């Protein structure tokens, strides 16, 4: 369990270190982030190609893109066979 907490703390530090792509930092319960019902798949056209990305809306917050993708990968590593 400590490794997971350390990993999430490292992700938060990386996002917080460069404020340009991150509007603001917030705390989200790990139980919310690890619940697949909260993992949405979105599609958007970018430079003429359809792109797919994860999003995890939480209240008035919107976790998406690389951050949501890393959290989804963490979920898959821990909970999927």
N, C-alpha and C positions, 0 to 999 in steps of 0.2 A: 504494500500500500504506500509506503514512503516513496518508492520510486515513481509512482504515478503522480503523487503530489509534487515531487521535485520536477517532473517533466512538465506539468501544467504551470508551475511557477516559472520555468524557463521560457515557455511560450508567452506567458504574460509579460515577462521582461523584454523579450524580443519585440513584441508588439508595442510596448510602452516606450521603448528606446527611440523609436522613430515615429513621431506623432503625425507625420504627413498622411499615411494610409489609414490611420486609426483615429476616428472622431473623438472617442474617449474610452477610458478603461471602466470596466464594471465587474462585479462579482456575480457569478452564475453558479448555482448548485451543481455539483458533479452529477447528482442523480438526474437532473434535467438533461445535461449534456450527453449522458450515457443511455438515455431512453430513445430508442430508434423511432418512436412515434413523433419525436421532435426534430427529426432529420428530414428536411425537405430537399427535393432535387429540383433545380430550376434550370431553364434553358434560355439563352439569350444570343442573338446574333451579334457578332463582333468581328469587324473587318471581313465581312462577307461569309463567315463561317458560323455555324451554330455551336455554341459552347455550353457545357453542362457544369454546374457547380452546386455544392451543398449550401444550405442556409438553415439557420436555427434561430428563428425569431423568439425573443424572450421579453415579454412585456413590451416596452417601447424601444427595446434594443434589437439590433439586427446583426447577428453573427453570420458571416458569409465568406465565400471565397477560400483563400488559403487557410485561414483560421478554422473555419468550419470543416474543411477537408482534413486537416490534421486531427481534429477532434473525432471525426468519423473514422479515420484510420485507427486511432487509439481504441475506439469502441470495438471495431472489428478485431483487433489484436486480442483484446481482453475477453470479449463475449462470444465471438463466432468460432465454430470449430475449425 
